[in-house]
Amino acid sequence: MLVILLFSVYYQYQFHKQLNNEGQMKVEDGRGKNSTEAAKKNKESVREWFNKNPHSTITACCKGLNLTYKPVRKYIDLIQEEEKEA
């Protein structure tokens, strides 16, 4: 019983430690930032792959970079749009 009481007090302490001055929880910007960084890295990897292997297929790129077809196709479309604008 004492263990449950101590755990409850500790949990409440940790929860209140996360609150800001207005009594609202602090929200960190994490998931979106990580996703965009990974997307930029993957896009550059796809760009480098096709610069090194210009006559390669999308499937070979997927296997070489260990990515699925859908994001590779998306990055190819984005890269081609950037090249048209430049």
C-alpha positions as a printed NumPy array, in Angstrom:
array([[  0.   ,   0.   ,   0.   ],
       [  2.853,   2.34 ,   0.826],
       [  4.416,   1.651,  -2.586],
       [  1.208,   2.659,  -4.366],
       [  0.992,   5.841,  -2.301],
       [  4.617,   6.741,  -3.041],
       [  4.12 ,   6.059,  -6.749],
       [  1.019,   8.265,  -6.78 ],
       [  2.845,  11.129,  -5.061],
       [  5.801,  10.783,  -7.423],
       [  3.51 ,  10.777, -10.479],
       [  1.732,  13.911,  -9.293],
       [  5.08 ,  15.597,  -8.664],
       [  6.306,  14.755, -12.168],
       [  3.046,  15.969, -13.706],
       [  3.112,  19.3  , -11.884],
       [  6.761,  19.724, -12.781],
       [  5.706,  19.704, -16.451],
       [  3.175,  22.5  , -16.006],
       [  4.062,  26.064, -16.881],
       [  3.038,  29.151, -14.919],
       [ -0.533,  29.162, -16.277],
       [ -1.123,  25.559, -15.242],
       [ -0.938,  24.253, -18.795],
       [  1.36 ,  21.501, -19.963],
       [  4.44 ,  22.494, -21.905],
       [  4.288,  21.227, -25.469],
       [  7.552,  20.635, -27.235],
       [  7.888,  20.733, -30.987],
       [  9.259,  17.307, -31.724],
       [  7.559,  14.991, -34.155],
       [  7.067,  17.415, -37.021],
       [ 10.61 ,  18.688, -36.75 ],
       [ 12.059,  15.191, -36.832],
       [  9.862,  14.209, -39.766],
       [ 10.912,  17.185, -41.869],
       [ 14.59 ,  16.634, -41.094],
       [ 14.29 ,  12.975, -42.098],
       [ 12.409,  13.937, -45.264],
       [ 15.126,  16.42 , -46.278],
       [ 17.809,  13.803, -45.626],
       [ 15.932,  11.163, -47.635],
       [ 15.292,  13.583, -50.495],
       [ 18.989,  14.4  , -50.712],
       [ 19.8  ,  10.676, -50.588],
       [ 17.475,  10.071, -53.545],
       [ 19.046,  13.002, -55.416],
       [ 22.554,  11.615, -54.8  ],
       [ 21.463,   8.104, -55.82 ],
       [ 20.21 ,   9.26 , -59.2  ],
       [ 23.246,  11.494, -59.734],
       [ 25.497,   8.458, -59.214],
       [ 23.168,   6.057, -61.081],
       [ 21.462,   8.124, -63.797],
       [ 19.932,   5.156, -65.649],
       [ 18.735,   3.398, -62.506],
       [ 15.124,   2.496, -61.74 ],
       [ 12.981,   3.628, -58.834],
       [ 12.877,   0.058, -57.533],
       [ 16.688,  -0.14 , -57.506],
       [ 16.802,   3.175, -55.653],
       [ 14.305,   1.868, -53.092],
       [ 16.398,  -1.226, -52.478],
       [ 19.657,   0.698, -52.402],
       [ 18.434,   3.309, -49.927],
       [ 16.137,   0.983, -47.975],
       [ 13.102,   3.217, -48.608],
       [  9.633,   2.354, -49.853],
       [  8.402,   3.181, -53.336],
       [  5.952,   5.934, -52.38 ],
       [  8.372,   8.405, -50.733],
       [ 11.03 ,   7.797, -53.388],
       [  8.496,   8.609, -56.106],
       [  7.442,  11.723, -54.165],
       [ 11.054,  12.912, -53.859],
       [ 11.679,  12.272, -57.559],
       [  8.657,  14.415, -58.434],
       [  9.86 ,  17.191, -56.11 ],
       [ 13.384,  17.044, -57.524],
       [ 12.057,  17.21 , -61.095],
       [  9.877,  20.228, -60.202],
       [ 12.905,  21.98 , -58.694],
       [ 14.942,  21.297, -61.828],
       [ 12.165,  22.705, -64.048],
       [ 12.022,  25.897, -61.979],
       [ 15.814,  26.353, -62.107]])
